């Protein structure tokens, strides 16, 4: 018995469909495992980066502590303990030490920071002017106007107060009181 072409095509198509489903399932499994491995690598990398960041900040703060004798030893103890254990200190310990260093240095540190900021701001301004020219100057003028406006608004509300006006209140008994009160209110509004 001979098989017709139609039957052969039908069986070939069914086999191709089965093979396609199997390939799709394999591809799906491969993509799922790749996605899960990618997520795991990102989590591990971010955890490593988090620990490295805390260690780096702790080292920086420790160096600043060595350069600053005024810092309270109690504030640096958690970071020193973590460094001795070769472990990253916690964020609260890092922030505590940073605040202790800032408090110890007080005005001198702020003045140094301000001078550094102004020096770099002038350099930045010159570099941007050289690179972008008129476009930067226009943008700079807009930002300066906005800054000046915000500054005037913040100082304007504090220094400008409405002058006080004396208020007179007249108490009247009787039915004519409502009419007299309305006249008094209208006369105050007119001022």
HELIX and SHEET records of a PDB file:
HELIX    1   1 UNK A    5  UNK A   67  1                                  63    
HELIX    2   2 UNK A   73  UNK A   84  1                                  12    
HELIX    3   3 UNK A   91  UNK A  132  1                                  42    
HELIX    4   4 UNK A  134  UNK A  159  1                                  26    
HELIX    5   5 UNK A  176  UNK A  190  1                                  15    
END                                                                             
